[in-house]
Amino acid sequence: MQIHPANFLIAVAISALIAYGLWSMDGSLKAYVAIGSFAYCAGTLGPAIGINLEFARNATNLRVVCVVFFMIGLALNLTFALIGSSQTLYILICAISFLVYVFLANSLYNAKQ
């Protein structure tokens, strides 16, 4: 695994801008969505564009999983920023989907193909 610092920094900066944009929306979960969207976006977008693996097939599969979960996380955070339901529901849904992502990404990373 090789980390590209410039690409990884760009991914973190994009995640911070997305979090700021969702924070600036007028919702009841403003602080939760800001922190949650930054963590979710940085955790999925960082590996998608900032990491290379030694096996091309694993790298492609990992990037696809990262981008799919980035889109899922973006949709979830945008939904909660606009609708603003319960704090517990937001934390549970985002945490479970992020943990599913971590499980899949770890499985793909450890596959020897």
Backbone as JSON, one array per atom type, in Angstrom:
{
  "sequence": "MQIHPANFLIAVAISALIAYGLWSMDGSLKAYVAIGSFAYCAGTLGPAIGINLEFARNATNLRVVCVVFFMIGLALNLTFALIGSSQTLYILICAISFLVYVFLANSLYNAKQ",
  "N": [[0.85, -1.17, 0.0], [0.55, 2.15, -0.86], [0.68, 5.51, -0.01], [-0.4, 8.5, -1.38], [0.52, 11.61, -0.61], [-0.32, 14.21, -1.53], [-2.7, 13.72, -2.99], [-4.21, 12.54, -0.99], [-4.41, 14.65, 0.84], [-5.88, 16.44, -0.71], [-8.29, 15.01, -0.83], [-9.06, 15.11, 1.87], [-9.37, 17.88, 2.16], [-11.5, 18.35, 0.37], [-13.45, 16.89, 1.72], [-13.64, 18.43, 4.05], [-14.68, 20.79, 2.98], [-17.17, 19.87, 2.04], [-18.3, 19.16, 4.5], [-18.41, 21.69, 5.68], [-20.22, 22.94, 3.97], [-22.55, 21.42, 4.47], [-22.84, 22.0, 7.15], [-23.5, 24.68, 7.04], [-26.11, 24.69, 6.26], [-29.43, 25.24, 7.38], [-30.33, 23.47, 9.87], [-31.52, 21.17, 12.42], [-29.67, 19.36, 13.3], [-27.11, 20.4, 13.04], [-24.37, 20.52, 14.09], [-23.82, 17.8, 14.5], [-24.08, 16.75, 11.91], [-22.06, 18.14, 10.6], [-19.64, 17.21, 11.8], [-19.99, 14.44, 11.49], [-20.29, 14.17, 8.68], [-17.81, 15.05, 7.78], [-16.07, 13.1, 8.89], [-17.09, 10.76, 7.69], [-16.91, 11.32, 4.92], [-14.14, 11.88, 4.63], [-13.11, 9.45, 5.44], [-13.95, 7.74, 3.43], [-13.44, 8.97, 0.93], [-10.72, 9.57, 1.06], [-9.19, 7.04, 0.95], [-10.11, 6.35, -1.58], [-8.98, 8.09, -3.51], [-6.44, 8.57, -2.59], [-4.79, 6.4, -2.06], [-2.78, 3.72, -3.2], [-2.72, 0.32, -4.15], [-0.81, -2.77, -4.23], [-1.79, -4.79, -5.88], [-3.58, -4.64, -8.84], [-6.25, -5.37, -9.34], [-7.39, -5.54, -6.8], [-7.05, -2.88, -6.02], [-8.74, -1.52, -7.81], [-11.26, -2.62, -7.15], [-11.42, -1.8, -4.48], [-11.44, 0.99, -4.77], [-13.89, 1.33, -6.11], [-15.71, 0.45, -4.14], [-15.17, 2.37, -2.18], [-15.98, 4.77, -3.46], [-18.69, 4.24, -3.93], [-19.65, 4.03, -1.28], [-18.98, 6.58, -0.45], [-20.79, 8.13, -1.93], [-23.17, 7.12, -0.84], [-22.85, 7.96, 1.82], [-22.77, 10.73, 1.43], [-25.36, 11.19, 0.48], [-26.83, 10.33, 2.72], [-25.96, 12.16, 4.73], [-26.72, 14.58, 3.57], [-29.47, 14.23, 3.48], [-30.1, 14.09, 6.24], [-29.2, 16.6, 6.97], [-31.01, 18.25, 5.72], [-33.58, 17.3, 6.51], [-33.39, 16.67, 9.27], [-33.93, 14.82, 11.57], [-33.97, 12.69, 14.37], [-31.16, 12.72, 16.66], [-30.02, 10.38, 17.58], [-30.89, 8.5, 15.69], [-29.56, 9.46, 13.42], [-26.84, 9.08, 14.16], [-26.78, 6.29, 14.51], [-27.51, 5.24, 11.94], [-25.57, 6.35, 10.2], [-23.2, 5.42, 11.45], [-23.47, 2.61, 11.33], [-23.56, 2.2, 8.54], [-21.02, 3.18, 7.87], [-19.39, 1.37, 9.25], [-20.02, -0.99, 7.9], [-18.89, -0.33, 5.46], [-16.15, -0.16, 6.26], [-15.72, -2.83, 6.95], [-16.1, -4.13, 4.43], [-14.1, -2.84, 2.9], [-11.79, -3.58, 4.28], [-11.88, -6.34, 3.9], [-11.5, -6.45, 1.13], [-8.97, -5.3, 0.95], [-7.36, -7.18, 2.25], [-7.56, -9.38, 0.61], [-5.86, -11.59, -1.46], [-5.19, -11.28, -4.53]],
  "CA": [[0.0, 0.0, 0.0], [1.33, 3.38, -0.98], [-0.16, 6.69, 0.19], [0.0, 9.72, -2.09], [0.17, 12.69, 0.32], [-1.05, 15.32, -2.16], [-4.06, 13.27, -3.29], [-4.89, 12.33, 0.29], [-4.7, 15.98, 1.37], [-6.98, 16.97, -1.52], [-9.51, 14.32, -0.38], [-9.43, 15.65, 3.18], [-9.86, 19.24, 1.93], [-12.84, 18.23, -0.21], [-14.33, 16.46, 2.81], [-13.87, 19.59, 4.92], [-15.59, 21.71, 2.28], [-18.5, 19.26, 2.07], [-18.79, 19.3, 5.88], [-18.76, 23.1, 5.89], [-21.46, 23.19, 3.22], [-23.68, 20.82, 5.18], [-22.98, 22.72, 8.41], [-24.11, 25.98, 6.79], [-27.56, 24.54, 6.08], [-30.16, 25.52, 8.62], [-30.96, 22.25, 10.35], [-31.41, 20.97, 13.86], [-28.5, 18.5, 13.58], [-26.01, 21.12, 12.4], [-23.05, 20.1, 14.58], [-23.65, 16.37, 14.25], [-23.89, 16.53, 10.48], [-20.75, 18.68, 10.22], [-18.61, 16.28, 12.24], [-20.23, 13.13, 10.87], [-20.03, 14.19, 7.24], [-16.36, 15.13, 7.58], [-15.47, 11.79, 9.18], [-17.55, 9.8, 6.69], [-16.35, 11.67, 3.61], [-12.69, 11.71, 4.66], [-12.84, 8.02, 5.56], [-14.24, 7.04, 2.18], [-12.8, 9.63, -0.21], [-9.28, 9.48, 1.22], [-8.67, 5.83, 0.31], [-10.51, 6.26, -2.99], [-8.06, 8.79, -4.4], [-5.15, 8.82, -1.98], [-4.05, 5.19, -1.74], [-2.56, 2.72, -4.25], [-2.39, -1.02, -3.68], [0.12, -3.46, -5.11], [-2.56, -5.57, -6.84], [-4.46, -3.73, -9.59], [-7.64, -5.79, -9.18], [-7.82, -5.11, -5.46], [-7.12, -1.42, -6.0], [-9.95, -1.11, -8.52], [-12.42, -2.99, -6.33], [-11.44, -0.94, -3.29], [-11.87, 2.33, -5.2], [-15.33, 1.28, -6.4], [-16.4, 0.38, -2.85], [-15.0, 3.67, -1.53], [-16.8, 5.77, -4.14], [-20.1, 3.91, -3.67], [-19.99, 4.43, 0.09], [-18.91, 8.04, -0.4], [-22.09, 8.62, -2.42], [-24.17, 6.77, 0.17], [-22.65, 8.86, 2.96], [-23.16, 12.08, 1.03], [-26.82, 11.21, 0.45], [-27.31, 10.25, 4.11], [-25.7, 13.42, 5.43], [-27.56, 15.61, 2.97], [-30.84, 13.98, 3.95], [-30.23, 14.49, 7.64], [-29.01, 18.05, 7.07], [-32.24, 18.91, 5.28], [-34.76, 16.87, 7.27], [-33.05, 16.88, 10.67], [-34.72, 14.04, 12.51], [-33.37, 12.46, 15.69], [-29.71, 12.6, 16.74], [-29.71, 8.96, 17.74], [-31.11, 7.86, 14.4], [-28.46, 9.89, 12.55], [-25.6, 8.42, 14.57], [-26.89, 4.85, 14.25], [-27.51, 4.94, 10.5], [-24.25, 6.67, 9.63], [-22.17, 4.56, 12.02], [-23.63, 1.26, 10.79], [-23.15, 2.18, 7.13], [-19.58, 3.34, 7.82], [-18.78, 0.13, 9.69], [-20.15, -1.93, 6.77], [-17.84, 0.09, 4.52], [-14.84, -0.56, 6.79], [-15.64, -4.28, 6.83], [-15.89, -4.48, 3.02], [-12.8, -2.35, 2.46], [-10.78, -4.43, 4.92], [-11.92, -7.63, 3.21], [-10.87, -6.27, -0.18], [-7.55, -5.03, 1.15], [-6.67, -8.4, 2.67], [-7.65, -10.41, -0.42], [-4.61, -11.75, -2.22], [-5.52, -11.65, -5.91]],
  "C": [[0.9, 1.24, 0.0], [0.36, 4.57, -0.87], [0.44, 7.85, -0.6], [-0.43, 10.91, -1.24], [-0.65, 13.81, -0.31], [-2.49, 14.92, -2.45], [-4.87, 13.07, -2.01], [-5.28, 13.67, 0.92], [-5.84, 16.63, 0.6], [-8.3, 16.32, -1.09], [-9.98, 14.86, 0.96], [-9.97, 17.07, 3.04], [-11.25, 19.23, 1.31], [-13.84, 17.82, 0.86], [-14.64, 17.6, 3.77], [-14.82, 20.59, 4.26], [-17.02, 21.18, 2.24], [-19.1, 19.42, 3.46], [-19.2, 20.73, 6.18], [-20.07, 23.45, 5.16], [-22.68, 22.61, 3.92], [-23.9, 21.51, 6.53], [-23.71, 24.04, 8.19], [-25.6, 25.9, 6.5], [-28.24, 24.73, 7.43], [-30.94, 24.28, 9.05], [-30.74, 22.08, 11.84], [-30.2, 20.12, 14.23], [-27.22, 19.1, 13.01], [-24.63, 20.61, 12.81], [-22.8, 18.63, 14.32], [-23.36, 16.09, 12.78], [-22.52, 17.05, 10.04], [-19.63, 17.7, 10.58], [-18.76, 14.93, 11.56], [-19.92, 13.12, 9.39], [-18.53, 14.31, 6.95], [-15.7, 13.77, 7.8], [-15.83, 10.77, 8.11], [-16.89, 10.08, 5.34], [-14.84, 11.47, 3.59], [-12.32, 10.23, 4.73], [-13.1, 7.24, 4.3], [-13.52, 7.66, 0.98], [-11.28, 9.56, -0.14], [-8.69, 8.22, 0.59], [-9.02, 5.74, -1.18], [-9.51, 6.94, -3.92], [-6.66, 8.95, -3.84], [-4.29, 7.6, -1.71], [-3.95, 4.31, -2.98], [-2.2, 1.39, -3.6], [-1.49, -1.72, -4.69], [-0.59, -4.31, -6.17], [-3.59, -4.67, -7.52], [-5.93, -4.08, -9.4], [-8.18, -5.36, -7.82], [-7.97, -3.6, -5.39], [-8.39, -0.92, -6.69], [-11.2, -1.42, -7.71], [-12.54, -2.1, -5.09], [-11.9, 0.47, -3.65], [-13.37, 2.38, -5.49], [-16.12, 1.26, -5.09], [-16.32, 1.73, -2.14], [-15.91, 4.73, -2.15], [-18.29, 5.5, -3.9], [-20.49, 4.34, -2.26], [-19.83, 5.93, 0.32], [-20.24, 8.64, -0.84], [-23.21, 8.31, -1.43], [-24.07, 7.71, 1.37], [-23.05, 10.29, 2.65], [-24.68, 12.21, 1.01], [-27.4, 11.16, 1.86], [-27.14, 11.58, 4.84], [-26.53, 14.56, 4.86], [-29.01, 15.46, 3.41], [-31.02, 14.44, 5.38], [-29.99, 15.99, 7.84], [-30.29, 18.79, 6.68], [-33.43, 18.57, 6.16], [-34.54, 17.07, 8.76], [-33.92, 16.13, 11.64], [-33.93, 13.84, 13.8], [-31.85, 12.29, 15.61], [-29.29, 11.14, 16.83], [-29.85, 8.21, 16.43], [-29.99, 8.21, 13.43], [-27.18, 9.14, 12.88], [-25.66, 6.93, 14.25], [-26.78, 4.53, 12.77], [-26.15, 5.22, 9.9], [-23.16, 5.75, 10.16], [-22.27, 3.14, 11.46], [-23.19, 1.21, 9.34], [-21.63, 2.36, 7.01], [-18.86, 2.07, 8.26], [-18.91, -0.98, 8.64], [-19.1, -1.61, 5.72], [-16.47, -0.37, 4.99], [-14.67, -2.07, 6.68], [-15.36, -4.71, 5.39], [-14.51, -4.04, 2.53], [-11.67, -3.19, 3.05], [-10.73, -5.8, 4.25], [-11.25, -7.54, 1.85], [-9.37, -6.03, -0.06], [-6.77, -6.31, 1.47], [-6.75, -9.53, 1.65], [-6.36, -10.44, -1.23], [-4.92, -12.23, -3.63], [-4.53, -11.04, -6.85]]
}
